Amino acid sequence: MNSGTTITTMAMTMTTSIDPRLLQLASPTLPVGAYSYSGGLEAAVEAGIVKDAPSAQQWIADVLEFSLSRMEAPILLRLMKRPEDSKKWNAVFLASRETAELRAETAQMGFSLSKLLPELGIKPLQMEEVSFPAAFAHAASSWGIAPRDALVTYLWAWIENQVMAAVKAIPLGQTDGQKMLLSLGKRIEETVGQALALHDEDLGNFSPGLAMLSSQHETQYSRLFRS
């Protein structure tokens, strides 16, 4: 094989190693309204807990570790690996949302994605109320995307949305946002590993600080993000 053929083969391998549909699911242009929610972060800014780039990064990292990695991420994996139990895990996730705001967020985003799926050639989920993880998992499964790859994409999209919320709410510069993305992105593989290792009985969502601030955000007088 000559060098030209080798380079062409390598380029083709690199080009086909990433499914563009993964990028579509992670894209901020996905019309599910993610940009309109801060997931409690705006209330943390109002309370003075998050006030600059380091404190914003710590907040996002803590929510990733103590909430997403122990509940949302493992449930997404179960929704993909056990489609026959999708109604059960969808209900478990909805019930795990500590505040009306957090529940409304996942229900609205799930509804929006479910409404979009038929336009993308995917049959809609037959559920009365669809959480966002359930809709996301259904889309990824329908496109033949591996559960681990889907979870990496899901976590990246969540981190990116949180960083964008911090940039708007504090506010921060775009360079600060990119530095945070670079640092937080390195935590994704560890988070995926934790989610894969959890048994059903180990799932838990204990983040009282997030719950209290989210409930306060529901009645916060001045805010940029939905509640």
DRENPA-3360 file (N, C-alpha, C; in nm, 2 decimals, always signed):
BEGIN
1 = MNSGTTIT = +0.09/-0.12/+0.00/+0.00/+0.00/+0.00/+0.09/+0.12/+0.00 ~ +0.06/+0.21/-0.10/+0.15/+0.33/-0.10/+0.10/+0.44/+0.00 ~ +0.18/+0.54/+0.02/+0.15/+0.64/+0.12/+0.02/+0.72/+0.09 ~ -0.01/+0.74/-0.04/-0.14/+0.81/-0.07/-0.26/+0.73/-0.03 ~ -0.25/+0.60/-0.05/-0.36/+0.51/-0.02/-0.38/+0.50/+0.14 ~ -0.26/+0.50/+0.21/-0.27/+0.50/+0.35/-0.33/+0.62/+0.41 ~ -0.30/+0.74/+0.36/-0.35/+0.86/+0.41/-0.50/+0.87/+0.38 ~ -0.54/+0.82/+0.26/-0.68/+0.82/+0.22/-0.76/+0.73/+0.32;
9 = TMAMTMTT = -0.71/+0.61/+0.35/-0.77/+0.51/+0.43/-0.79/+0.57/+0.57 ~ -0.68/+0.64/+0.62/-0.69/+0.70/+0.76/-0.79/+0.81/+0.76 ~ -0.80/+0.88/+0.66/-0.90/+0.99/+0.65/-1.04/+0.94/+0.65 ~ -1.06/+0.83/+0.58/-1.19/+0.77/+0.57/-1.23/+0.72/+0.71 ~ -1.13/+0.65/+0.78/-1.16/+0.60/+0.91/-1.20/+0.70/+1.01 ~ -1.12/+0.82/+1.01/-1.15/+0.93/+1.10/-1.29/+0.99/+1.07 ~ -1.32/+1.00/+0.94/-1.44/+1.06/+0.90/-1.56/+0.98/+0.94 ~ -1.55/+0.84/+0.94/-1.67/+0.76/+0.97/-1.67/+0.71/+1.11;
17 = SIDPRLLQ = -1.57/+0.76/+1.20/-1.57/+0.71/+1.33/-1.67/+0.78/+1.42 ~ -1.72/+0.90/+1.38/-1.82/+0.97/+1.45/-1.95/+0.98/+1.37 ~ -2.05/+0.93/+1.43/-2.18/+0.94/+1.37/-2.24/+1.08/+1.37 ~ -2.26/+1.14/+1.26/-2.31/+1.28/+1.26/-2.44/+1.29/+1.34 ~ -2.52/+1.19/+1.35/-2.64/+1.20/+1.43/-2.62/+1.22/+1.58 ~ -2.50/+1.17/+1.63/-2.46/+1.20/+1.76/-2.45/+1.35/+1.78 ~ -2.38/+1.41/+1.68/-2.36/+1.56/+1.69/-2.49/+1.63/+1.68 ~ -2.58/+1.58/+1.61/-2.71/+1.64/+1.59/-2.79/+1.64/+1.73;
25 = LASPTLPV = -2.78/+1.53/+1.80/-2.84/+1.52/+1.93/-2.78/+1.61/+2.03 ~ -2.65/+1.63/+2.02/-2.58/+1.72/+2.11/-2.58/+1.87/+2.07 ~ -2.63/+1.90/+1.96/-2.63/+2.03/+1.91/-2.72/+2.13/+1.98 ~ -2.67/+2.25/+2.01/-2.76/+2.35/+2.08/-2.88/+2.39/+1.99 ~ -2.87/+2.35/+1.86/-2.98/+2.39/+1.76/-3.09/+2.28/+1.77 ~ -3.07/+2.17/+1.85/-3.18/+2.08/+1.87/-3.30/+2.15/+1.94 ~ -3.41/+2.16/+1.87/-3.52/+2.24/+1.92/-3.60/+2.19/+2.04 ~ -3.53/+2.17/+2.16/-3.60/+2.12/+2.27/-3.60/+2.22/+2.39;
33 = GAYSYSGG = -3.55/+2.34/+2.37/-3.56/+2.45/+2.47/-3.46/+2.44/+2.58 ~ -3.35/+2.36/+2.56/-3.25/+2.34/+2.67/-3.19/+2.48/+2.71 ~ -3.17/+2.56/+2.61/-3.11/+2.69/+2.64/-3.19/+2.78/+2.74 ~ -3.31/+2.75/+2.76/-3.40/+2.83/+2.84/-3.40/+2.79/+2.99 ~ -3.32/+2.69/+3.02/-3.32/+2.64/+3.16/-3.17/+2.65/+3.21 ~ -3.16/+2.68/+3.34/-3.03/+2.68/+3.40/-3.01/+2.57/+3.50 ~ -3.11/+2.49/+3.53/-3.10/+2.38/+3.62/-3.05/+2.41/+3.76 ~ -3.10/+2.53/+3.81/-3.07/+2.57/+3.94/-2.95/+2.66/+3.95;
41 = LEAAVEAG = -2.87/+2.67/+3.84/-2.75/+2.75/+3.84/-2.78/+2.90/+3.86 ~ -2.88/+2.95/+3.80/-2.91/+3.09/+3.81/-2.94/+3.13/+3.96 ~ -3.01/+3.04/+4.03/-3.04/+3.06/+4.17/-2.91/+3.06/+4.25 ~ -2.82/+2.98/+4.21/-2.69/+2.97/+4.28/-2.61/+3.11/+4.26 ~ -2.63/+3.17/+4.14/-2.57/+3.30/+4.11/-2.63/+3.40/+4.20 ~ -2.77/+3.40/+4.21/-2.84/+3.49/+4.29/-2.80/+3.48/+4.44 ~ -2.77/+3.36/+4.49/-2.74/+3.34/+4.63/-2.59/+3.37/+4.66 ~ -2.51/+3.40/+4.55/-2.37/+3.43/+4.57/-2.28/+3.31/+4.58;
49 = IVKDAPSA = -2.34/+3.19/+4.56/-2.26/+3.07/+4.56/-2.17/+3.06/+4.44 ~ -2.23/+3.09/+4.33/-2.16/+3.10/+4.20/-2.14/+3.25/+4.16 ~ -2.01/+3.29/+4.15/-1.99/+3.43/+4.13/-1.88/+3.46/+4.02 ~ -1.81/+3.35/+3.98/-1.70/+3.37/+3.88/-1.68/+3.23/+3.81 ~ -1.58/+3.23/+3.72/-1.56/+3.10/+3.65/-1.52/+2.98/+3.74 ~ -1.43/+3.00/+3.83/-1.39/+2.88/+3.92/-1.51/+2.83/+4.00 ~ -1.60/+2.92/+4.06/-1.71/+2.87/+4.13/-1.82/+2.81/+4.04 ~ -1.83/+2.86/+3.92/-1.93/+2.81/+3.83/-1.88/+2.67/+3.79;
57 = QQWIADVL = -1.75/+2.65/+3.76/-1.70/+2.52/+3.72/-1.72/+2.42/+3.83 ~ -1.70/+2.46/+3.96/-1.71/+2.37/+4.07/-1.86/+2.33/+4.09 ~ -1.95/+2.43/+4.07/-2.09/+2.40/+4.08/-2.13/+2.29/+3.98 ~ -2.09/+2.31/+3.85/-2.13/+2.22/+3.74/-2.07/+2.08/+3.77 ~ -1.94/+2.08/+3.81/-1.88/+1.95/+3.84/-1.95/+1.88/+3.95 ~ -1.99/+1.95/+4.06/-2.06/+1.89/+4.17/-2.19/+1.83/+4.12 ~ -2.27/+1.90/+4.05/-2.40/+1.85/+4.00/-2.37/+1.73/+3.91 ~ -2.27/+1.73/+3.83/-2.24/+1.62/+3.74/-2.20/+1.49/+3.83;
65 = EFSLSRME = -2.13/+1.51/+3.93/-2.08/+1.40/+4.02/-2.19/+1.35/+4.11 ~ -2.27/+1.44/+4.18/-2.36/+1.40/+4.28/-2.50/+1.38/+4.23 ~ -2.53/+1.42/+4.11/-2.67/+1.41/+4.06/-2.67/+1.33/+3.93 ~ -2.61/+1.38/+3.83/-2.62/+1.31/+3.70/-2.55/+1.17/+3.70 ~ -2.44/+1.16/+3.75/-2.36/+1.03/+3.75/-2.43/+0.92/+3.82 ~ -2.52/+0.96/+3.92/-2.58/+0.86/+4.01/-2.72/+0.83/+3.98 ~ -2.78/+0.91/+3.89/-2.92/+0.89/+3.86/-2.95/+0.91/+3.71 ~ -2.94/+1.03/+3.66/-2.97/+1.05/+3.52/-2.90/+0.97/+3.42;
73 = APILLRLM = -2.76/+0.96/+3.44/-2.68/+0.89/+3.35/-2.71/+0.74/+3.35 ~ -2.71/+0.67/+3.47/-2.75/+0.53/+3.47/-2.89/+0.50/+3.42 ~ -2.98/+0.59/+3.44/-3.12/+0.57/+3.39/-3.12/+0.58/+3.23 ~ -3.04/+0.67/+3.18/-3.03/+0.68/+3.03/-2.98/+0.55/+2.97 ~ -2.88/+0.49/+3.04/-2.82/+0.36/+2.99/-2.93/+0.25/+3.00 ~ -3.01/+0.25/+3.11/-3.11/+0.15/+3.12/-3.22/+0.16/+3.02 ~ -3.25/+0.29/+2.99/-3.35/+0.31/+2.89/-3.31/+0.26/+2.75 ~ -3.18/+0.26/+2.72/-3.13/+0.21/+2.60/-3.11/+0.06/+2.60;
81 = KRPEDSKK = -3.06/+0.01/+2.71/-3.03/-0.13/+2.72/-3.15/-0.22/+2.75 ~ -3.26/-0.16/+2.81/-3.37/-0.24/+2.85/-3.50/-0.17/+2.79 ~ -3.52/-0.16/+2.67/-3.63/-0.08/+2.61/-3.76/-0.14/+2.66 ~ -3.77/-0.27/+2.69/-3.90/-0.32/+2.74/-3.94/-0.26/+2.88 ~ -3.84/-0.20/+2.95/-3.87/-0.14/+3.08/-3.87/+0.01/+3.07 ~ -3.88/+0.06/+2.95/-3.87/+0.21/+2.93/-3.97/+0.29/+3.01 ~ -4.09/+0.24/+3.02/-4.20/+0.31/+3.09/-4.16/+0.32/+3.24 ~ -4.11/+0.21/+3.29/-4.07/+0.20/+3.43/-3.96/+0.31/+3.46;
89 = WNAVFLAS = -3.85/+0.31/+3.38/-3.74/+0.40/+3.41/-3.77/+0.54/+3.38 ~ -3.86/+0.56/+3.29/-3.91/+0.70/+3.26/-3.98/+0.75/+3.38 ~ -4.07/+0.67/+3.44/-4.14/+0.70/+3.56/-4.05/+0.73/+3.68 ~ -3.95/+0.64/+3.69/-3.85/+0.66/+3.80/-3.78/+0.79/+3.79 ~ -3.74/+0.82/+3.67/-3.67/+0.95/+3.65/-3.76/+1.07/+3.68 ~ -3.88/+1.07/+3.63/-3.97/+1.18/+3.66/-4.00/+1.20/+3.81 ~ -4.01/+1.08/+3.88/-4.03/+1.09/+4.02/-3.91/+1.13/+4.10 ~ -3.79/+1.12/+4.04/-3.67/+1.16/+4.11/-3.64/+1.31/+4.11;
97 = RETAELRA = -3.72/+1.38/+4.02/-3.69/+1.53/+4.02/-3.74/+1.59/+4.15 ~ -3.65/+1.67/+4.21/-3.68/+1.71/+4.35/-3.77/+1.83/+4.35 ~ -3.79/+1.91/+4.25/-3.87/+2.03/+4.25/-3.96/+2.03/+4.13 ~ -4.06/+2.11/+4.13/-4.15/+2.13/+4.02/-4.08/+2.18/+3.90 ~ -3.98/+2.27/+3.92/-3.90/+2.33/+3.82/-3.82/+2.23/+3.74 ~ -3.75/+2.14/+3.81/-3.67/+2.04/+3.75/-3.76/+1.94/+3.68 ~ -3.87/+1.91/+3.73/-3.96/+1.81/+3.67/-4.02/+1.87/+3.54 ~ -4.06/+2.00/+3.55/-4.12/+2.07/+3.43/-4.01/+2.08/+3.32;
105 = ETAQMGFS = -3.89/+2.10/+3.36/-3.78/+2.11/+3.26/-3.77/+1.98/+3.18 ~ -3.76/+1.87/+3.24/-3.74/+1.74/+3.17/-3.86/+1.70/+3.09 ~ -3.98/+1.73/+3.15/-4.10/+1.70/+3.08/-4.12/+1.78/+2.95 ~ -4.09/+1.91/+2.96/-4.10/+2.00/+2.84/-4.00/+1.96/+2.74 ~ -3.88/+1.94/+2.78/-3.78/+1.90/+2.68/-3.81/+1.76/+2.62 ~ -3.86/+1.67/+2.70/-3.90/+1.54/+2.65/-4.01/+1.55/+2.55 ~ -4.11/+1.63/+2.58/-4.22/+1.66/+2.49/-4.17/+1.71/+2.36 ~ -4.09/+1.81/+2.36/-4.04/+1.88/+2.24/-3.96/+1.78/+2.15;
113 = LSKLLPEL = -3.87/+1.70/+2.21/-3.80/+1.60/+2.13/-3.89/+1.49/+2.08 ~ -3.99/+1.45/+2.16/-4.08/+1.35/+2.11/-4.16/+1.40/+1.99 ~ -4.20/+1.53/+1.99/-4.27/+1.59/+1.88/-4.19/+1.60/+1.76 ~ -4.06/+1.61/+1.77/-3.97/+1.63/+1.66/-3.94/+1.49/+1.60 ~ -3.93/+1.38/+1.67/-3.88/+1.25/+1.62/-3.96/+1.20/+1.50 ~ -4.09/+1.21/+1.49/-4.15/+1.16/+1.36/-4.11/+1.24/+1.24 ~ -4.07/+1.37/+1.26/-4.02/+1.44/+1.14/-3.88/+1.39/+1.10 ~ -3.81/+1.32/+1.19/-3.68/+1.26/+1.16/-3.69/+1.11/+1.13;
121 = GIKPLQME = -3.81/+1.07/+1.11/-3.83/+0.93/+1.07/-3.83/+0.83/+1.18 ~ -3.85/+0.87/+1.31/-3.85/+0.79/+1.42/-3.99/+0.78/+1.48 ~ -4.04/+0.66/+1.52/-4.17/+0.65/+1.57/-4.17/+0.71/+1.71 ~ -4.27/+0.78/+1.75/-4.28/+0.85/+1.88/-4.30/+0.74/+1.99 ~ -4.25/+0.78/+2.11/-4.27/+0.69/+2.23/-4.42/+0.69/+2.27 ~ -4.47/+0.58/+2.31/-4.60/+0.56/+2.35/-4.61/+0.58/+2.50 ~ -4.59/+0.70/+2.55/-4.60/+0.73/+2.69/-4.68/+0.86/+2.71 ~ -4.75/+0.86/+2.83/-4.83/+0.98/+2.86/-4.75/+1.10/+2.88;
129 = EVSFPAAF = -4.64/+1.09/+2.95/-4.54/+1.20/+2.98/-4.40/+1.15/+2.96 ~ -4.33/+1.21/+2.87/-4.20/+1.16/+2.84/-4.09/+1.25/+2.89 ~ -4.00/+1.19/+2.97/-3.88/+1.27/+3.02/-3.78/+1.29/+2.91 ~ -3.69/+1.38/+2.92/-3.59/+1.41/+2.82/-3.50/+1.29/+2.80 ~ -3.45/+1.23/+2.91/-3.36/+1.11/+2.89/-3.43/+1.00/+2.81 ~ -3.56/+0.98/+2.84/-3.63/+0.87/+2.77/-3.64/+0.90/+2.62 ~ -3.67/+1.03/+2.58/-3.68/+1.07/+2.44/-3.55/+1.06/+2.37 ~ -3.44/+1.11/+2.44/-3.31/+1.10/+2.39/-3.26/+0.96/+2.37;
137 = AHAASSWG = -3.29/+0.87/+2.47/-3.25/+0.73/+2.45/-3.32/+0.67/+2.34 ~ -3.45/+0.70/+2.32/-3.53/+0.64/+2.21/-3.47/+0.68/+2.08 ~ -3.43/+0.81/+2.06/-3.38/+0.86/+1.94/-3.24/+0.79/+1.91 ~ -3.16/+0.78/+2.01/-3.03/+0.72/+1.99/-3.04/+0.57/+1.96 ~ -3.13/+0.50/+2.02/-3.15/+0.36/+2.00/-3.21/+0.34/+1.85 ~ -3.30/+0.42/+1.81/-3.36/+0.41/+1.68/-3.26/+0.43/+1.57 ~ -3.15/+0.51/+1.60/-3.05/+0.53/+1.50/-2.93/+0.44/+1.52 ~ -2.94/+0.34/+1.60/-2.84/+0.24/+1.62/-2.71/+0.28/+1.69;
145 = IAPRDALV = -2.73/+0.39/+1.77/-2.61/+0.44/+1.84/-2.59/+0.36/+1.97 ~ -2.47/+0.33/+2.00/-2.43/+0.25/+2.12/-2.46/+0.33/+2.24 ~ -2.51/+0.26/+2.35/-2.55/+0.33/+2.47/-2.43/+0.42/+2.53 ~ -2.31/+0.37/+2.53/-2.20/+0.44/+2.59/-2.18/+0.57/+2.51 ~ -2.18/+0.56/+2.37/-2.16/+0.68/+2.29/-2.28/+0.78/+2.31 ~ -2.40/+0.73/+2.33/-2.51/+0.82/+2.35/-2.50/+0.89/+2.48 ~ -2.45/+0.82/+2.58/-2.43/+0.89/+2.71/-2.32/+0.99/+2.71 ~ -2.22/+0.96/+2.64/-2.11/+1.07/+2.63/-2.17/+1.19/+2.56;
153 = TYLWAWIE = -2.25/+1.17/+2.46/-2.31/+1.28/+2.39/-2.41/+1.36/+2.48 ~ -2.49/+1.29/+2.55/-2.58/+1.35/+2.64/-2.51/+1.43/+2.75 ~ -2.41/+1.38/+2.81/-2.34/+1.45/+2.91/-2.27/+1.58/+2.86 ~ -2.21/+1.56/+2.74/-2.15/+1.68/+2.68/-2.25/+1.79/+2.65 ~ -2.37/+1.75/+2.60/-2.47/+1.85/+2.58/-2.52/+1.92/+2.71 ~ -2.53/+1.84/+2.81/-2.56/+1.90/+2.94/-2.46/+2.00/+2.99 ~ -2.33/+1.95/+2.99/-2.22/+2.04/+3.03/-2.22/+2.17/+2.95 ~ -2.23/+2.16/+2.82/-2.23/+2.28/+2.74/-2.34/+2.37/+2.77;
161 = NQVMAAVK = -2.46/+2.32/+2.80/-2.58/+2.40/+2.83/-2.55/+2.47/+2.97 ~ -2.50/+2.40/+3.06/-2.47/+2.46/+3.19/-2.36/+2.57/+3.18 ~ -2.26/+2.55/+3.10/-2.16/+2.65/+3.08/-2.22/+2.78/+3.01 ~ -2.30/+2.75/+2.91/-2.37/+2.87/+2.85/-2.46/+2.94/+2.94 ~ -2.52/+2.87/+3.03/-2.60/+2.94/+3.14/-2.52/+3.02/+3.23 ~ -2.40/+2.97/+3.27/-2.31/+3.05/+3.35/-2.26/+3.17/+3.28 ~ -2.22/+3.16/+3.16/-2.17/+3.27/+3.08/-2.28/+3.38/+3.08 ~ -2.40/+3.35/+3.06/-2.51/+3.45/+3.06/-2.54/+3.51/+3.20;
169 = AIPLGQTD = -2.55/+3.42/+3.30/-2.60/+3.46/+3.43/-2.50/+3.54/+3.51 ~ -2.37/+3.51/+3.50/-2.28/+3.57/+3.60/-2.25/+3.71/+3.57 ~ -2.22/+3.76/+3.46/-2.18/+3.69/+3.33/-2.03/+3.67/+3.32 ~ -1.99/+3.58/+3.22/-1.85/+3.55/+3.20/-1.82/+3.58/+3.05 ~ -1.69/+3.58/+3.02/-1.65/+3.60/+2.88/-1.65/+3.46/+2.81 ~ -1.65/+3.47/+2.68/-1.65/+3.34/+2.60/-1.52/+3.26/+2.63 ~ -1.41/+3.32/+2.65/-1.29/+3.25/+2.68/-1.30/+3.17/+2.81 ~ -1.36/+3.23/+2.91/-1.38/+3.16/+3.03/-1.47/+3.04/+3.01;
177 = GQKMLLSL = -1.57/+3.05/+2.93/-1.66/+2.94/+2.89/-1.59/+2.83/+2.82 ~ -1.50/+2.86/+2.73/-1.43/+2.76/+2.66/-1.33/+2.68/+2.75 ~ -1.27/+2.76/+2.84/-1.18/+2.69/+2.94/-1.26/+2.59/+3.03 ~ -1.38/+2.64/+3.07/-1.46/+2.55/+3.15/-1.50/+2.42/+3.08 ~ -1.54/+2.44/+2.95/-1.58/+2.32/+2.87/-1.46/+2.23/+2.86 ~ -1.34/+2.28/+2.84/-1.23/+2.19/+2.82/-1.20/+2.11/+2.95 ~ -1.21/+2.18/+3.06/-1.19/+2.11/+3.19/-1.30/+2.01/+3.23 ~ -1.42/+2.06/+3.21/-1.53/+1.97/+3.25/-1.55/+1.85/+3.16;
185 = GKRIEETV = -1.52/+1.87/+3.03/-1.52/+1.76/+2.93/-1.44/+1.64/+2.97 ~ -1.33/+1.67/+3.04/-1.24/+1.56/+3.09/-1.30/+1.47/+3.19 ~ -1.41/+1.52/+3.25/-1.48/+1.44/+3.35/-1.58/+1.34/+3.29 ~ -1.61/+1.35/+3.17/-1.72/+1.27/+3.11/-1.69/+1.12/+3.11 ~ -1.57/+1.08/+3.08/-1.53/+0.94/+3.08/-1.55/+0.88/+3.22 ~ -1.50/+0.95/+3.32/-1.52/+0.90/+3.46/-1.67/+0.89/+3.49 ~ -1.75/+0.99/+3.45/-1.89/+0.98/+3.48/-1.96/+0.87/+3.41 ~ -1.92/+0.84/+3.29/-1.97/+0.72/+3.22/-1.94/+0.59/+3.29;
193 = GQALALHD = -1.81/+0.58/+3.33/-1.77/+0.47/+3.40/-1.85/+0.44/+3.53 ~ -1.87/+0.55/+3.61/-1.95/+0.54/+3.73/-2.09/+0.49/+3.70 ~ -2.15/+0.55/+3.59/-2.29/+0.51/+3.56/-2.30/+0.37/+3.51 ~ -2.20/+0.32/+3.44/-2.20/+0.18/+3.40/-2.19/+0.08/+3.51 ~ -2.12/+0.12/+3.62/-2.09/+0.03/+3.73/-2.20/+0.02/+3.83 ~ -2.30/+0.11/+3.82/-2.41/+0.11/+3.92/-2.51/+0.00/+3.90 ~ -2.55/-0.06/+4.01/-2.66/-0.16/+4.00/-2.79/-0.08/+4.03 ~ -2.90/-0.14/+3.99/-3.03/-0.08/+4.01/-3.05/-0.02/+4.15;
201 = EDLGNFSP = -3.02/-0.11/+4.25/-3.04/-0.07/+4.39/-2.94/+0.04/+4.44 ~ -2.84/+0.08/+4.36/-2.75/+0.18/+4.39/-2.78/+0.32/+4.34 ~ -2.89/+0.33/+4.26/-2.92/+0.46/+4.20/-2.98/+0.55/+4.31 ~ -2.93/+0.67/+4.30/-2.98/+0.77/+4.40/-2.95/+0.91/+4.36 ~ -3.03/+1.00/+4.40/-3.02/+1.14/+4.35/-3.02/+1.23/+4.48 ~ -2.91/+1.24/+4.55/-2.90/+1.32/+4.67/-2.82/+1.45/+4.65 ~ -2.89/+1.55/+4.62/-2.82/+1.68/+4.60/-2.91/+1.79/+4.66 ~ -2.92/+1.80/+4.79/-3.01/+1.89/+4.86/-2.99/+2.04/+4.83;
209 = GLAMLSSQ = -2.86/+2.08/+4.81/-2.83/+2.22/+4.77/-2.90/+2.25/+4.64 ~ -2.89/+2.17/+4.54/-2.95/+2.19/+4.41/-3.10/+2.20/+4.43 ~ -3.16/+2.11/+4.51/-3.30/+2.11/+4.52/-3.35/+2.24/+4.59 ~ -3.28/+2.28/+4.69/-3.33/+2.40/+4.76/-3.32/+2.53/+4.67 ~ -3.21/+2.54/+4.60/-3.19/+2.65/+4.51/-3.29/+2.65/+4.39 ~ -3.31/+2.53/+4.34/-3.41/+2.52/+4.23/-3.55/+2.56/+4.28 ~ -3.59/+2.52/+4.40/-3.72/+2.56/+4.45/-3.72/+2.71/+4.47 ~ -3.61/+2.77/+4.52/-3.61/+2.92/+4.53/-3.62/+2.99/+4.40;
217 = HETQYSRL = -3.56/+2.93/+4.29/-3.56/+2.99/+4.16/-3.70/+3.00/+4.11 ~ -3.79/+2.91/+4.15/-3.93/+2.91/+4.10/-4.00/+3.04/+4.13 ~ -3.96/+3.11/+4.24/-4.02/+3.24/+4.28/-3.92/+3.35/+4.28 ~ -3.80/+3.33/+4.22/-3.70/+3.44/+4.21/-3.76/+3.55/+4.13 ~ -3.74/+3.67/+4.18/-3.81/+3.79/+4.12/-3.75/+3.82/+3.98 ~ -3.62/+3.83/+3.97/-3.56/+3.86/+3.84/-3.48/+3.75/+3.79 ~ -3.51/+3.70/+3.67/-3.43/+3.58/+3.62/-3.43/+3.58/+3.47 ~ -3.33/+3.52/+3.41/-3.32/+3.51/+3.27/-3.38/+3.37/+3.22;
225 = FRS = -3.38/+3.27/+3.31/-3.41/+3.14/+3.27/-3.55/+3.10/+3.32 ~ -3.61/+3.00/+3.25/-3.74/+2.95/+3.29/-3.74/+2.88/+3.42 ~ -3.86/+2.87/+3.48/-3.88/+2.80/+3.60/-4.01/+2.72/+3.59;
% end
